[in-house]
Amino acid sequence: MLVECLIHKRIDFICQEDGDCPVTYESRRICNCCRLAKCFRVGMQKSLILSDAERLARKELVQKNRQKRGQLMMQNLSIIPPTTIHYLGQKAPTYLSSSDQTLLTNIFGTYEHIFEITTQCQYQPFPAIEHKYVHTFFNEYEERHKILIEYFKHIPEFNNLFIDDKIRLIRNHFGGMITISELMLSRARSEKLITSLNNLFGIDRAKIIIQNAERILTYIYDPILLKLILIILSLSSSINRYRNDTDMDRIFYDTSAIFIGQNVYVELLWRYLLSKLLSEHDTVKFLNKLVLDLLYLQRSCFTVERYMNNLGHEIDQMTPLVQSMWPKSENIDNRDYENDIDMESYS
């Protein structure tokens, strides 16, 4: 860049030391004359130096090629559409045992029963109004979060864990659980939700949240897939939150039980996809895309987390259950996070 500026602006430099200055990493800025002379001495050609217009054209070409590569990558990772899902015939290999099929039926039936029959929540879009305040938005969501916790209580591998471990698991994946569960219920983008997100988090953050949620929305055609993902997330012991309180960094009481439980449903997910897709190659491709989309979802969760860390006044106005999902507020001195009764009553 320095050489290009000197050449095209035709700036002449004069060495103060008769053209014999040492040009090293530390001293290269002392004498531009000797620095330029060394460039030509080691073989740099003037013909290769770009003008401002040429440099701008090259930059635009690089940007255009980068966009093409990005589009090609997305095409290669594109999700397998529902029309290519292949239900294997009787002569095809059987990947799902009778116990697997029973477990999948229970997963589907329990979710539908809790969210449809018991509460009629399926037919109530969220949010009911366009919110302008973060605390009113999450306070409206509280009842649906209680229902989601109730669903997890029907998963033996989750419900048999220590109460503190269950609390940490739900807190760790609060954002992801909200998104996946609400997408399964609504099955479409809500205009009130989009307006609320723009009001609460700003246009740029809302755009990230909406775009990443739309990635997950492409999977709702399958009645089982996202329900399995929701259970796998609930049994993931990784730290996925920007939390200021030390409770989120503690080791789980029974990490082994969490891993064993998660493995049950990860292996079930693998066998389920094998039973639906044409080949193992398609299954691997599908899983790669699924994991990528979940990572994008995690990115939007981090975006919200960073923003919420500066909204202590909003967190203070949330209901106790939803409030316990966020970093501690300095204004709340009487709450006992060691024995969080607000979460324990639902765990």
Residue pairs with C-beta under 8 A, 6 or more apart in sequence:
2 32
2 35
2 36
3 36
3 39
3 44
3 49
4 49
4 50
4 51
4 55
5 11
6 13
6 32
6 36
7 46
7 49
8 49
8 51
8 52
13 31
13 32
13 33
13 36
14 33
15 21
15 31
15 33
15 34
16 31
17 31
17 34
19 33
19 34
19 37
20 34
21 27
21 30
21 31
21 33
21 34
23 31
23 34
23 35
23 38
28 35
29 35
40 46
50 58
77 285
77 288
77 289
77 292
78 289
79 218
79 219
79 286
79 289
80 277
80 282
80 285
80 286
80 289
82 221
82 222
84 278
85 222
85 276
85 277
86 276
86 277
86 278
87 276
88 94
88 275
94 275
95 271
95 272
95 274
95 275
96 104
96 271
96 272
96 275
100 268
100 271
100 272
103 268
104 224
104 228
104 268
104 272
107 224
107 227
107 228
107 231
108 223
108 224
108 227
110 151
110 154
111 151
111 184
111 227
114 147
114 150
114 151
114 154
115 121
115 122
115 147
115 151
115 185
116 122
118 147
119 147
121 144
121 147
121 185
122 185
125 186
125 190
125 192
126 140
126 141
126 144
126 182
126 185
126 186
126 190
126 193
127 137
127 140
127 141
127 190
127 192
127 193
127 196
128 140
128 192
129 140
129 192
130 192
130 195
130 196
130 199
131 137
131 140
131 196
131 199
131 200
132 199
132 200
133 200
133 314
133 317
134 200
134 308
134 311
134 314
135 314
135 315
135 316
135 317
135 318
137 196
137 200
138 318
138 322
138 325
139 317
139 318
139 319
139 322
141 178
141 322
142 319
142 321
142 322
144 181
144 182
144 185
145 178
145 321
145 322
146 321
146 346
148 177
148 181
149 170
149 346
149 347
150 346
152 158
152 159
152 166
152 170
152 231
152 234
153 159
153 347
155 231
155 234
157 235
157 257
157 260
157 261
157 262
157 264
157 265
158 166
158 169
158 231
158 234
158 235
158 261
159 166
160 257
161 169
161 254
161 257
161 258
161 261
162 252
162 253
162 254
163 344
163 347
164 253
165 252
165 253
165 254
165 257
165 258
166 347
167 340
167 343
167 344
167 347
168 247
168 248
168 250
168 252
169 234
169 235
169 236
169 237
169 258
170 177
170 234
170 325
170 343
170 347
171 241
171 243
171 248
171 324
171 325
171 343
172 236
172 237
172 238
172 239
172 240
172 241
172 248
173 233
173 234
173 236
173 240
174 241
174 325
175 300
175 301
175 304
175 305
176 233
176 240
176 294
176 297
176 298
176 301
177 230
177 233
177 234
179 213
179 216
179 297
179 300
179 301
180 216
180 226
180 229
180 230
180 233
180 297
181 230
183 213
183 216
183 217
183 220
183 226
184 220
184 226
184 227
184 230
186 193
187 217
187 220
188 217
189 210
189 213
189 214
189 217
194 206
194 210
197 205
197 206
197 209
197 210
198 206
200 206
201 209
201 303
201 304
201 307
205 303
205 304
205 307
208 299
208 300
208 303
209 300
209 303
209 304
211 296
211 300
212 293
212 296
212 297
212 299
212 300
213 297
213 300
215 293
215 296
215 297
216 226
216 293
216 294
216 297
218 293
219 225
219 226
219 290
219 293
220 226
222 276
224 272
225 269
225 272
228 265
228 268
228 269
228 272
229 269
229 290
229 294
231 265
232 262
232 265
232 266
232 269
235 258
235 261
235 262
235 265
236 258
236 262
237 252
237 255
237 258
237 259
237 262
239 248
239 249
240 298
240 301
241 248
241 301
241 305
242 302
242 305
242 306
242 309
242 327
243 249
243 305
243 327
244 309
244 327
244 328
245 327
245 328
245 337
247 337
247 338
252 258
270 283
270 287
273 283
273 286
273 287
274 280
274 283
277 283
277 286
308 314
308 315
308 326
308 327
309 327
312 327
312 329
312 330
312 331
315 323
315 326
315 327
315 329
316 323
316 329
316 331
316 332
318 326
320 342
321 342
321 343
321 346
323 329
323 332
323 342
324 337
324 340
324 342
324 343
328 335
328 337
